[in-house]
Every structure is written in C-alpha cells, then in structure tokens.
C-alpha cells in the first residue's frame, strides 16, 4: 500500500513542478483581455496528453467525465426511488457510488477554480459577454434556461455516444478508436450547427 | 514496482486501494481542471469561438493532447507485446488496441 501512496505523492510532485516551470516559462507577462488563454494551447494540450498517460498508468482509466454524471444521477435516484434505480441494468453494471471518475469531476471543479483564481480570471456575472452583446443585458433568464436545457441535451448525448469531449475526444481519439474520432468530429459539427445560426 | 503490485493483493486491502484510487482521481481531476482553465477552454468566448470558427484554441489543445497521449498508449502496447509487462492490470483499453493493430 505504501507503493500507491508513493505513486500519489510522485504524481502530485510531478504536476506541481511541471506547473510552476511551465507557468514561469510560458505565461505572458500581461494578460490584457480576460478571455485570452493564460498558457499556450500547445503546452496545455501536451500536458493533458501526459496527464492522460498518468491516468492510464496509475489508475487504468481514461480521462472522461460523462459516466460520473450518470453515477451522480443514480445516487440522486437512490434517494428518491431506491428500488427502481438499483433495479436498472445500467446501474447494476455502473454502480451509483463515488469512485475514481466522480472524484475526477470534483477535482476538475477545484482545479479550474485554482487556475482562474491564480490567473486573475475570476469573474462574477450571470451572462457571458458574447451572449450579452447578442441577446442584450436583460437576457439572464433565457440564458439560464438555455444553459439548463443545453446541459440536459449534452448529458443525454454524451451517454448515448458513450463518452464526452474528454472521453471520446481525448482519451478515445488518442487510442485511435474510430468511433471516438467520429464522435469528436460530430461534437463539433453539432455544436457549429447550433452556434452559427444563433450567433453567426 | 509493477511486479510487486501484480503479486495477488489480499482481499482486505481492496477497500484501501479504492480510497487511494479516489484520492488519485481527485489529484488527476485538479490537474486536468487547472490545465483546461489555463488553456482557456473553461471560457464561454473561447468555446463559442471554436464553434463559430473564429478561434482555434480548442482544436490546438485537443489535437496536441491526442498527439502526446498517443505516444504513451502505443509505447505501452509495444512493451506489453514483447514482455507482457503489467498485463494483469492493463486489460480493457489496451488489449483492444493491440488486437486491432496487427504489425
């Protein structure tokens, strides 16, 4: 068991070192616009590739979050209708418990908060600028409704496809899975088909 | 390192392994979320920019992640084939790749 602890520590140390070196090397001195990415996209992509190797090696898992949503939904279902939820075939295989992937999801929230906080990117507003210029300042409720409905559609679609942008788009595509490559292409085609009429 | 782990872990350590994996998941998640936000893909404008074909940051990130991660997967597959290193832990994802790509 000491071995796993050592591994966890080495992962933490490795990521900390790579972050600090990367940050000092690449981070631009002045970030003028809030929506400018803080780090070079190639650096971030490369580090995500290394991270993906680490998750495969130490956890035998691909980076991906859509199963975690299903598990959390199952946990809520257990509270409301325990017998029905646990009777579903899906939840017999994918048990609605907190495991690696649910923790990954929680970590993503914490990590992005840390990144935004350390990079002065924390903003407090209900609607994004792009939405505001297109739909006006008093479009908070339409934005919240569309985000909620869009979230449902995204979760449904990701489960239907068996993965999300991370699961298919990164973890699947880097194994050269044909299904994942098609899914990645279709994520963007579907998004464009919705975004271009709305904002174009 | 890998040989020690593969040598039949006792049953009562299973729960402990799960706790460690949860902790690892949290650490990996923190790193992933941090990178996503630093890369700008946590921002509405950047994501919409990709869908409106005005900003290719998202594509740069995804494609370079695929490029780097792919190396690890295929190095692993090659190692596994020659000396069956860590074969007991790495079923699933990699076996499919190994079978599907005859050399």
Interface residues (C-beta under 8 A of the other chain):
Chain A: X1 X3 X4 X5 X7 X8 X11 X12 X15 X19 X34 X35 X36 X37 X38 X39 X41 X42 X44 X45 X46 X47 X48 X49 X50 X51 X52 X53 X54 X55 X56 X57 X58 X59 X60 X61 X62 X63 X98 X99 X100 X101 X102 X103 X104 X105 X106 X107 X108 X109 X110 X111 X112 X113 X114 X115 X116 X119 X121 X128 X129 X130 X131 X165 X166 X169 X170 X171 X173 X174 X175 X176 X184 X188 X191 X192 X194 X195 X196 X199 X200
Chain B: X1 X4 X5 X13 X16 X17 X18 X20 X21 X22 X23 X24 X25 X26 X27 X28 X29 X30 X31 X32 X33 X34 X35 X36 X37 X38 X39 X40 X41 X42 X43 X44 X45 X46 X48 X50 X51 X52 X53 X57 X60 X61 X62 X63 X64 X65 X66 X67 X68 X69 X70 X71 X72 X73 X76 X89 X90 X92 X93 X94 X96 X97 X101
